[in-house]
Amino acid sequence: MQTLDRRSVLRAAAAAMLASAGAARAQDFPSQPIRVVVPYPPGGVVDPAARLMAAPLAAALGQPMVIDNRPGAAGAIGIATVAQAKADGHTLLFHSSTITTSATVQNENAKIDIQSVLRPVAMLGAAPFLIVVNPDVPVKNIRELLAYAKANPGKLNYGSSGRGSSNHLAAELFKRMAGVDIVHVPFQGGGPAVNALVGGQIQVGFDTIPGSGQLVKAGRLRALAVSTLQRSKVLPDVPTVHESGVPDYDVSFWLGYFAPVNTPRDVVARLAGAIREGSGRPEVAEKLADFGMERSTISSEQFAGVFRSEIEKWDKLLKSLGNTQ
């Protein structure tokens, strides 16, 4: 009994020491400016959102946030920059859900196992894709699109930001669940794809609300549905794909922060708390709404679960497509 009691005391003492060390580490963090790596050039949605959060995070953490744009190689350059950084919380990656679908995950040449080098910290917000068509396409809703596509197999085209991009796989999942044949046309980015859609070179698009929302309002594109199970608060009159003839279709576009994989839990918790605090500011939530996003309040562990499940989901779909799409 004395031996067991002594072991119990030693275990308790060790746990207390670890907890104390963690608390001290979290209190000391951050001790210098925090670099936020964005794997895209300025513009779009990701970079402006990172800059939107810079001031609130600086106020919450007491250190400046330095935005470092590292575009290229389908995000691999930015990811590698963070993966190789010191795991002390002073270097973060700010990325989109494309991280779970892009060539960075799939391309063997990239040699990066995302889950082994990055640790999810916090999801900032999520938004649906907006399914849009050129106004010359004679459909006004998803049911009519399905009927038209089935009557004209292979005659409709949709554009994406490239093979393995979020909108590419969102469209391929839609095609598979709906049983329709719509041809994929990859572009070098979302902007050229939207321009081709407006110009009539392609007929269908899966785009972000900021990317196509104003074009819909101007009558240059027609919105058919949003991709999440719930309607968007930004576009409450636009139905979901789920309620429009493709039950259980659910795809979202999200933004989130990641740290090097060995970043201590207490530091991750401190960062996650600051991100939730910053995103809760009215001016930030209002701007996120302009991006078509709703603020996320899920935990780091829940975000890690989303990260894992989406990598598995999209990996399975992309492998099933082979090189045909």
Helices and strands as residue ranges (DSSP letters): H 2-28, E 34-38, H 46-61, E 65-69, G 73-75, H 76-83, E 91-96, G 97-100, H 103-106, G 108-110, H 114-117, E 118-133, H 142-151, E 157-160, H 166-178, E 183-186, H 190-199, E 204-208, H 209-217, E 222-226, G 242-244, E 252-260, H 265-279, H 282-290, E 294-295, H 300-321
